[in-house]
Every structure is written in structure tokens, then in C-alpha cells.
Amino acid sequence: MNKKLEYVFIVNPIAGSQNADEVIERIHEVCRKHELKYRIIKTERPKHASEIVRKLPKTGKVIFAVGGDGTMNEVLQGMMKTNNVMGVIPNGTGNDFSASLAKIKDKEPKIDVGVLNHRQYFLNYVGMGFSTNVTVAASQKFRRKWIPKKARFPLSILHTVATFRPMKIKFTINGTTKEERSTIIVAANGSRFGLEYFIAPEADLRDGEMDICFVDAVSLPVLIPLINSVKTGEHVKNPNVHMRRTDHVKIQSEKHVSFDIDGELMTANKLDIKIIRGGVTIFNDQKFIREIVDDES
């Protein structure tokens, strides 16, 4: 670790998997142990993490998102076009991006960044259709204190299976335009979402491309086992699943539809998605991260 840099930890106090105060205490312990210059800033409202990052100097910092994928995405918005290094201390419900990042051995890799409609950045994925409806249910209908976090996503899937209807979508990939009825479309930079669903098992954070998963409109008896097979990545062998790799995809619908970007919900009828190769430098000292997350200090 570079002790000449300042380590800034931006903490979402209401993110999911562990008590934020406990994580903050471990940050203090680990940073003192390594004799690092550091500070901790708590977010106070939605989008606050982006505001905090934009006010920091554009060089000389390692800026950590301490929370889930949503906190990570907010920090990313402020990181772009700076020379700072970004880090992620996973403390959310899914922490899907961190699972993909942990596969990389380099301690400070440059990884790809997706950009939606020329202004909204993402690290993990943009999704629409069935997967987005699951996210809506998980974040709204089943986000209750008495429902275990690991049960929210499976319950949301069951709810969505019973209520979802396929979408009519026009999409352009590698210069070819098609119009289809679809159940799921995901543009994936990382390999996993929804805690245990490997939607793009071959996705590579450093290949300069995203993996597009397009699922045809299918009947309920076909959809249920198909969704279950995403847990192992076996869905890619299903004839109703089409995988493509590209650095640019356009998606259009007749009306505004819900979609999610790194778990954050939005609506639009036109999505223009590109990849910026090596768009951000990531702090990836997994031993240091585990000291904080797993309390091994």
C-alpha cells in the first residue's frame, strides 16, 4: 500500500450486510495498524457519495465505497475523469461486483467502465425485463426487517414469475438491428448479479467489452428452470438464451420501461450503452479488504 496517498472511506450507514458502526471501527483499527493517512465520511442522503467524491482533490486519494453496489455506483460517478484510485469495501446485500473483482490477482488493475446514455457510469451491469422486476420487488415489496436478506431475492423471483409479461424491444449490436419480444436483457461488465446469479459467466472486467444476455419470450414452465440455471451459468446452453459480446449496444422500446444499473432503478425508452476500456483504476488488495470485512485485524 502506498502510504503517501490518503485513504478516504465513504460509508453508507444504512447498507445491508453488517452494522456500519462495526465496519467503521474496523476501518480505524486496520488503517492504524498499517499507519495510513485516512478519513471516514458517512453519507446522509441518496447521491451524497457522488457529491462527496466530486469535492475531493482529483489526485492523491484512494476512495473507498463502503456499502453495496448502489454506494459503489454513486462513488464511481464522482471518480470518472480523475487520477484517484477507487476501492470497494463490500457491505451491502449483494456485493456482486466485488465477487467479480476478487478473481483478479493484480492489486491495482485498470478495469472497464460502462456508460449509459453518455452520462451514467456503471461497473457491473445494466438490466431490464424480468431481472429488473425482480430488483423492484426485492427493494420495495420484500425489503422488510423480518424477511432475511438472503430470502428477499428468491421471494422476488417467485413474485415476478407470477406477474411478469415479456417486452417488445428493438436492439442494435455490432451493426445488426433486431426487434424481438424478450424476457431479459442484461448488458454485463461483471459476471454476477442478485447475490448468486451468474448472468454472464464468461464476463471479463478488462476485455474492453460487455457480455449481452438476451432471453427470448418463453412460457412459465420454461422460464422457471431457466432462471434457476443462471445460478450455475448453465443458462447459456439454453436455446432461448443468446449471448453476445460487444463494446456498444443500443436498446429501444415503444414506451418507457424500468431498468436497473448496478441495482439502482431508472426508467427510459432508449438506452445507449458503451464500454470505456480501462476506465478506472481499482484498489484490489484483497488481504487489506478482508481485514476490514472479515475482522481479521
C-alpha positions as CSV (number, residue, x, y, z in Angstrom):
1,M,0.0,0.0,0.0
2,N,1.2,3.5,-0.9
3,K,1.4,5.4,2.4
4,K,1.9,8.7,0.5
5,L,-1.8,8.6,-0.5
6,E,-4.8,9.5,1.6
7,Y,-7.4,6.7,2.1
8,V,-10.9,8.0,2.1
9,F,-13.8,5.7,3.2
10,I,-17.3,6.8,2.1
11,V,-19.7,4.8,4.3
12,N,-23.4,4.3,3.6
13,P,-24.7,3.9,7.2
14,I,-27.8,2.0,6.1
15,A,-26.3,-0.5,3.7
16,G,-27.0,-4.1,4.4
17,S,-24.8,-6.9,5.5
18,Q,-23.1,-5.7,8.6
19,N,-23.6,-2.9,11.1
20,A,-21.9,0.3,9.7
21,D,-20.5,1.3,13.1
22,E,-18.8,-2.0,13.4
23,V,-17.3,-1.7,10.0
24,I,-16.1,1.9,10.8
25,E,-14.4,0.6,13.9
26,R,-12.5,-2.0,11.9
27,I,-11.5,0.6,9.3
28,H,-10.0,2.6,12.2
29,E,-8.2,-0.4,13.5
30,V,-6.8,-1.6,10.2
31,C,-5.7,1.8,9.0
32,R,-3.9,2.5,12.3
33,K,-2.3,-0.9,12.0
34,H,-0.9,-0.1,8.6
35,E,-0.1,3.5,9.6
36,L,-2.2,5.0,6.8
37,K,-3.4,8.6,6.4
38,Y,-7.2,8.2,6.3
39,R,-10.6,9.7,6.9
40,I,-14.1,8.4,7.1
41,I,-17.2,10.2,5.7
42,K,-20.8,9.0,6.2
43,T,-23.4,9.6,3.5
44,E,-26.5,11.4,4.6
45,R,-28.9,11.1,1.6
46,P,-29.2,9.5,-1.8
47,K,-26.5,10.6,-4.3
48,H,-24.4,12.1,-1.4
49,A,-21.5,9.8,-2.1
50,S,-21.2,11.3,-5.6
51,E,-21.2,14.8,-4.2
52,I,-18.5,14.0,-1.6
53,V,-16.2,12.5,-4.2
54,R,-16.6,15.4,-6.6
55,K,-15.4,17.8,-3.9
56,L,-12.2,15.9,-3.2
57,P,-8.9,16.6,-5.0
58,K,-8.6,14.8,-8.3
59,T,-5.4,13.1,-7.4
60,G,-3.6,11.6,-4.4
61,K,-6.5,9.7,-3.0
62,V,-7.8,6.1,-2.7
63,I,-11.5,6.5,-2.4
64,F,-13.5,3.5,-1.0
65,A,-17.2,2.9,-1.4
66,V,-18.2,1.2,1.9
67,G,-21.7,-0.3,1.3
68,G,-23.4,-2.2,-1.5
69,D,-23.4,-1.9,-5.3
70,G,-25.5,1.2,-5.1
71,T,-23.0,3.0,-3.0
72,M,-20.2,1.8,-5.3
73,N,-22.1,3.2,-8.3
74,E,-22.5,6.6,-6.6
75,V,-18.8,6.8,-5.8
76,L,-18.0,5.8,-9.4
77,Q,-19.9,8.8,-10.8
78,G,-17.6,11.2,-9.0
79,M,-14.4,9.1,-9.7
80,M,-14.5,9.4,-13.5
81,K,-12.1,11.9,-15.1
82,T,-9.8,11.9,-12.0
83,N,-6.5,10.3,-11.3
84,N,-7.7,8.9,-8.0
85,V,-7.9,5.2,-7.3
86,M,-11.3,3.6,-6.4
87,G,-11.8,0.9,-3.8
88,V,-14.8,-1.1,-2.7
89,I,-15.4,-2.4,0.9
90,P,-18.4,-4.7,0.3
91,N,-21.1,-4.2,3.0
92,G,-24.3,-4.4,1.1
93,T,-26.9,-7.1,0.3
94,G,-25.5,-8.4,-3.0
95,N,-21.9,-7.1,-3.3
96,D,-21.9,-8.7,-6.8
97,F,-19.2,-6.5,-8.3
98,S,-16.8,-7.3,-5.5
99,A,-17.2,-11.0,-6.3
100,S,-16.1,-10.4,-9.9
101,L,-13.2,-8.2,-8.8
102,A,-11.9,-10.7,-6.3
103,K,-11.0,-13.0,-9.2
104,I,-8.4,-10.5,-10.4
105,K,-4.9,-11.0,-8.9
106,D,-3.4,-7.6,-9.7
107,K,-3.6,-5.2,-6.7
108,E,-4.3,-2.1,-8.8
109,P,-5.8,-3.1,-12.1
110,K,-7.4,-0.8,-14.6
111,I,-10.9,-2.1,-15.3
112,D,-13.6,-1.3,-17.8
113,V,-16.4,1.1,-17.1
114,G,-19.8,1.1,-18.8
115,V,-21.5,4.3,-19.7
116,L,-25.3,4.6,-20.3
117,N,-26.7,7.4,-22.5
118,H,-23.3,9.2,-22.4
119,R,-23.6,10.3,-18.8
120,Q,-24.4,7.5,-16.3
121,Y,-21.5,5.2,-15.4
122,F,-21.6,1.6,-14.2
123,L,-19.2,-1.2,-13.2
124,N,-21.4,-4.3,-13.0
125,Y,-24.4,-4.3,-15.3
126,V,-27.5,-2.7,-16.9
127,G,-30.5,-4.9,-16.9
128,M,-34.2,-4.7,-18.0
129,G,-37.1,-7.0,-18.1
130,F,-37.6,-9.9,-15.7
131,S,-34.4,-9.2,-13.8
132,T,-35.4,-5.6,-13.2
133,N,-38.8,-6.5,-12.0
134,V,-37.1,-8.8,-9.5
135,T,-35.0,-5.9,-8.3
136,V,-38.1,-3.8,-7.9
137,A,-39.7,-6.5,-5.8
138,A,-36.6,-7.0,-3.7
139,S,-36.1,-3.4,-3.0
140,Q,-39.7,-2.5,-2.4
141,K,-42.1,-5.3,-1.8
142,F,-39.8,-7.7,0.1
143,R,-37.5,-5.3,1.8
144,R,-38.8,-5.9,5.3
145,K,-36.8,-6.3,8.5
146,W,-38.5,-9.6,9.3
147,I,-37.5,-11.1,5.9
148,P,-33.9,-12.5,5.9
149,K,-31.8,-10.7,3.3
150,K,-30.9,-14.0,1.6
151,A,-34.6,-14.8,1.2
152,R,-35.5,-11.5,-0.5
153,F,-34.2,-12.3,-3.9
154,P,-35.7,-15.8,-4.2
155,L,-39.1,-14.4,-3.0
156,S,-38.9,-11.6,-5.5
157,I,-38.2,-14.1,-8.3
158,L,-41.3,-16.1,-7.4
159,H,-43.4,-12.9,-7.3
160,T,-42.1,-11.8,-10.7
161,V,-42.6,-15.2,-12.3
162,A,-46.3,-14.9,-11.5
163,T,-46.7,-11.3,-12.7
164,F,-44.2,-10.6,-15.5
165,R,-45.1,-10.2,-19.2
166,P,-42.4,-10.1,-22.0
167,M,-41.3,-6.8,-23.6
168,K,-41.2,-5.8,-27.2
169,I,-37.6,-4.5,-27.8
170,K,-35.5,-3.2,-30.7
171,F,-31.8,-3.6,-30.2
172,T,-28.6,-3.0,-32.2
173,I,-25.4,-5.0,-31.6
174,N,-22.4,-4.9,-33.8
175,G,-24.3,-3.1,-36.5
176,T,-27.2,-5.5,-36.6
177,T,-30.7,-4.4,-35.6
178,K,-33.4,-6.8,-34.5
179,E,-36.9,-6.4,-33.0
180,E,-37.9,-9.2,-30.6
181,R,-40.1,-10.0,-27.6
182,S,-37.8,-10.5,-24.7
183,T,-37.9,-11.7,-21.1
184,I,-34.5,-10.5,-20.0
185,I,-31.8,-8.2,-21.5
186,V,-28.6,-7.7,-19.5
187,A,-25.5,-5.8,-20.6
188,A,-22.9,-7.2,-18.2
189,N,-19.4,-5.9,-17.3
190,G,-19.2,-8.2,-14.3
191,S,-20.3,-11.8,-14.2
192,R,-22.8,-11.9,-11.3
193,F,-25.9,-10.1,-10.0
194,G,-28.6,-10.9,-7.5
195,L,-26.2,-12.4,-5.0
196,E,-25.8,-15.8,-6.7
197,Y,-26.9,-15.5,-10.3
198,F,-24.1,-15.7,-12.9
199,I,-25.9,-14.0,-15.7
200,A,-22.6,-13.6,-17.8
201,P,-20.3,-16.3,-16.5
202,E,-17.5,-15.5,-19.1
203,A,-17.6,-11.7,-18.5
204,D,-14.2,-10.1,-18.1
205,L,-13.7,-6.8,-16.4
206,R,-10.7,-6.0,-18.5
207,D,-11.5,-7.2,-22.1
208,G,-13.0,-3.9,-23.3
209,E,-16.4,-5.4,-24.0
210,M,-19.6,-6.3,-22.2
211,D,-21.5,-9.6,-22.4
212,I,-25.1,-9.2,-23.6
213,C,-27.6,-11.8,-22.3
214,F,-30.8,-11.8,-24.3
215,V,-33.6,-14.2,-23.3
216,D,-36.5,-14.9,-25.6
217,A,-40.1,-14.6,-24.6
218,V,-40.8,-18.0,-23.1
219,S,-43.6,-19.8,-21.2
220,L,-43.7,-20.1,-17.5
221,P,-42.7,-23.8,-17.5
222,V,-39.6,-22.9,-19.5
223,L,-38.8,-19.8,-17.5
224,I,-38.7,-21.2,-14.0
225,P,-35.9,-23.8,-14.7
226,L,-34.1,-21.4,-16.9
227,I,-33.9,-18.8,-14.1
228,N,-32.7,-21.5,-11.7
229,S,-29.9,-22.5,-14.1
230,V,-28.5,-18.9,-14.0
231,K,-27.1,-19.8,-10.6
232,T,-24.5,-22.1,-12.2
233,G,-24.2,-20.2,-15.5
234,E,-25.7,-23.2,-17.3
235,H,-28.4,-21.0,-18.8
236,V,-26.0,-20.1,-21.6
237,K,-26.6,-23.5,-23.1
238,N,-30.4,-23.0,-23.3
239,P,-31.6,-22.3,-26.9
240,N,-33.8,-19.5,-25.7
241,V,-30.7,-17.6,-24.3
242,H,-28.5,-15.6,-26.7
243,M,-25.1,-14.3,-25.6
244,R,-23.2,-11.6,-27.5
245,R,-20.0,-9.7,-26.8
246,T,-19.7,-6.0,-27.8
247,D,-18.4,-2.6,-26.7
248,H,-21.6,-0.9,-27.8
249,V,-25.3,-1.8,-27.7
250,K,-28.5,0.2,-28.3
251,I,-31.8,-0.8,-26.9
252,Q,-35.2,0.8,-27.6
253,S,-38.8,0.2,-26.6
254,E,-42.1,1.8,-27.7
255,K,-42.7,3.2,-24.2
256,H,-40.6,3.9,-21.1
257,V,-39.6,0.8,-19.2
258,S,-37.9,0.2,-15.9
259,F,-34.3,-0.9,-15.9
260,D,-31.6,-1.1,-13.3
261,I,-28.0,0.0,-13.4
262,D,-25.8,-1.6,-10.7
263,G,-29.1,-2.2,-8.8
264,E,-30.3,1.4,-9.0
265,L,-33.7,1.7,-10.6
266,M,-34.5,4.1,-13.5
267,T,-36.8,4.4,-16.5
268,A,-36.2,5.2,-20.2
269,N,-37.3,4.1,-23.7
270,K,-33.8,4.4,-25.3
271,L,-30.6,3.0,-23.8
272,D,-27.2,3.6,-25.5
273,I,-24.6,1.6,-23.7
274,K,-20.8,1.7,-24.3
275,I,-17.7,0.4,-22.6
276,I,-14.7,2.6,-21.7
277,R,-11.8,0.2,-21.6
278,G,-9.6,0.6,-18.5
279,G,-11.8,3.5,-17.4
280,V,-11.0,3.4,-13.7
281,T,-8.1,2.1,-11.5
282,I,-9.3,-0.1,-8.7
283,F,-7.6,-0.8,-5.3
284,N,-7.6,-4.6,-5.2
285,D,-5.5,-5.6,-2.2
286,Q,-7.9,-8.4,-1.1
287,K,-5.9,-9.1,2.1
288,F,-6.5,-5.5,3.2
289,I,-10.2,-5.6,2.3
290,R,-10.7,-8.9,4.1
291,E,-9.1,-7.4,7.2
292,I,-11.9,-4.9,7.3
293,V,-14.8,-7.1,6.1
294,D,-13.9,-10.3,7.9
295,D,-12.4,-8.7,11.1
296,E,-9.1,-10.5,10.7
297,S,-7.1,-7.5,12.0
